[in-house]
Amino acid sequence: MTQLGLPDDIRACLFDLDGVVTRTAVVHAAAWKATFDAFLRERDGADFRPFTDADYDQYVDGRPRADGVRSFLASRGVELPEGTPDDPPDAQTVNGVGNRKNALLLEKIRTDGVEPYEGTLHYIDAVRAAGLATAIVSSSANTRDVLRSIDAERLFDVRIDGVVARERGLPGKPRPDTFLAAARDLGVEASRAAVFEDALAGMDAGRSGHFGYVVGVDRVGQRDALYAHGADRVVKDLAELGGHA
């Protein structure tokens, strides 16, 4: 697998969506900031401290939506009732805040569209041409719609996303369960699967799941942190791994 930059015994590649396949990580970050800043401004008034890039990286990025809300608010000493996944966006619950963020995200996607990382798409084509199985593994409940919008659903043999995780009761990243489920659905042992992630929580999942290879995709200048959280290799774009025609 040297032409793909992978160990020879790798038989499957498991890709995160936002920030790896699509340029939607920045859209997610903007939607989270707008949501949390409005919530905190209303709650704290003159003591308002804005949601930062560091907050996004540490508490939210890569995690299921409700986990991100819970994790970040806990860092500010805020505890909300859980509510239910069907809570309206104005509900003062964990799920309500998460649904507020999702409404903003969908609005941004509808307005601005979704762009793929072409280097990733070319790499996935090469992976499949080499006979490796592929899966998309994302905490997003919008995964299928996003993939369809860039005509990329066909590139993945298995999809484990926020919808599937909820149906199966799978805890999200940084736990490895969603990646392990993808490998299991592909019929491949974790030790023979490679994980491709841009989030620190995804690195943690790759390491704790004992996957055969973990590639960190550094889109925002966190190379050292990706290595510290378990990456075997860090690249700025998957084109660096090879797989060119």
N, C-alpha and C positions, 0 to 999 in steps of 0.2 A: 504493500500500500504506500510505498515511498512517493509515488506520483500524487497521492492525496494528502501526504503529510501525516499519515496515521500508522500506528503499529500494524504489523502484518496479520495479527489475529483478530482485528476488528471486523465485525460482520454487520453492524448496524450503526446508524448515526441518528442521534436524537437532538433535534433543533428547537431552541426557544424561538418565539415569534418576534416580540417587540424588541428591537435593537439588534437582532441577529438576521432575521429574514426581512423585516420591514422597518422603515424609518418612523415607527410609531412610538418609540420610547420617549422621544422628546415631546410628543403630543400628550402622552400619558402624564409626564412630569408637569406640563403646563396645566392640565386639567386638575391634577392633585393640588397644585399650588393655588389655583383660583378657588378651589373648594375649601381647603384648609384655612387660607388667609381670610376668607369671608366668615368662616365659622369662628376663628380665633378673634377676629376684629370685633365681632358682635359680642363674644363672650368676655373678652378681656379689656375692651375699651382702650384707655390710655396706656395700659401695660401690654398691648398687643406686640407680639414678636412674630415676624413672618416665617412661613415655611420655607426652608432653604434647600439647596441642592444636596447638602450633606444629609439633611433629614430624609430626602427622597432615597438616597443611596442606602442609608442605614436601616430605615424603618419600613419602606414601602416597595422599592423596586423588586420585581420578580415575585412578590407575595400575592396570594389571593386577596381580592379587594377588601373583604371584611378584616382579614388579618392585618393589612396595611393600615386601615383606620384605627384598629385597636392598638397596634404597636406604636404608631406615631402619637396618638392622643395620650397613651400611657406615659410617653416620654415627657409630656407637658403636664402630667398629673391630672389628666382628665379621664373620667370613666363615664361611659354612656350605657344605657340598656341596650341589649343586643337587637331587639326588634326581630323582624322576619325579613327574608329576602324580597318580599313583596311590598315592603314599606315605601311610601311615596318619598320623593327626593327632599321634601321639606321636613321629614320626620327627624326629631332629635334623638336618633338611635344610631348604632354602629352601621346597620344596614341602610338607614336613611342617608347618612353621610356618604356611604359608598355608592348608593344609587344616584346621588347628586353628582358625584364625580363622573359616573358612567354617562349620565345625560350630557354633561359638558363634553366628554370625550367623543361621543357619537356625533354631537353637533359639529365639533372641530373636524372629524373625519368626513362628514357629509359636505362641509364647506370647502375643505382643502384637499380632500382625497388622501390616498395612501400610496406611498412610494416604496418599492422594494429596493433592497441592496442587490444590485446586479451581480456583484462578485459572489454573493451567497447563492443566487439562483444558478449561476454557471457552475459553482462548486457542487450543488446538489445534483445537477444534471450529470456531472462527472462521477459522483458517488453512485448514482443509480446505474450509470453505464458500466461501472465496475462490478455490478452485481450486489451491492450492499443494500440492505433494507433501510427505510427512512421513516421517521416519525416526527410530528410536530408536538411539542410539549409546552403548553402555555397556561398560565393562571387566568388568562382572559376568557370571558364568556363570549366574546365577539370574534373568536379565532376563525371560525368557518366563514363568516361574512368578509373578514379582512382578506383571507386567502382567496376567496372567490373574486374579490375586487381586483386582484392582481393576477388572476388566472393561475394560481399556484396550488390549488387544492390537489391537483393531479400528481404533485411531486411527493406526496406523503402516503405511505401505506397505512399508517395508523395516526389517529388524532386523539391526544389526551389533553383536554382543555378544561376551562372552568366549569363548563356544562357537564362533561363526563366525570370530572372529579366530584362534583356535587352528587351526581347519580350514584357513584360508587362509594361515596364516603371517604375519598382519599384526601388526607391532609396535604396542604400545598408546600411549596418551597418556603424555608430552607430544608424541610423534610424531603427525602428522596422518593417518596411514594409514587408521585406522578411519573417520574422518569422510570422507576422500576416497573410500573404498570405498562408503560410503552414498550419496554424491552420484553416483558412477558407476552404482550399481545403480538409482538413480532417473532416470538419463539426463540429469543436470543438471551443468553446469560448476560447479566450486567457487566461481567468482566470482559465481555467481547463487544461491548457497545461504547460508543464515544458520545459525550455530551458537549453541546455547543451552546454557550450562555454568555450574556453580557452583564448579568446581575450578580452581585455578591451572594445573594441568597441562592442563586442557581449554582454557583461554585460550591457552596456548602452542601447542596443536595448531591452534586456530582461526587464530592469527596466522601460523604457519609454513606452513599449508596454503593461505594467500591466499584465504580465504573472503570472500564479498561483505559480510558483516556478522557481528559477533560480539557476542552479548549475554551479559553476566555477570549471574548471579543471586546476589545477596548475601544469603545466609541467616544468616551468622555474623559480620557486621561487618568484612568485608575489601574494602570498596569500592575503596579506593586501590590495593590489591594487584591486584585484578581489572583495573583500568585499566592498571596498570603492566605486566601480563602480556598485554595486547593487546585488551581489551574496547573496542568502539566505544560501547557504552552499558551502564550498570549499573542494574539495578532490584532492588527487594526482592521483587517478585512480578511474574509475567508479566501480571497484570491491569493493571499500570501502562502496558503497551504499547498497550492498547486491545482491540479485538475483542469488545466487549460487544454483546449482542443488542439 
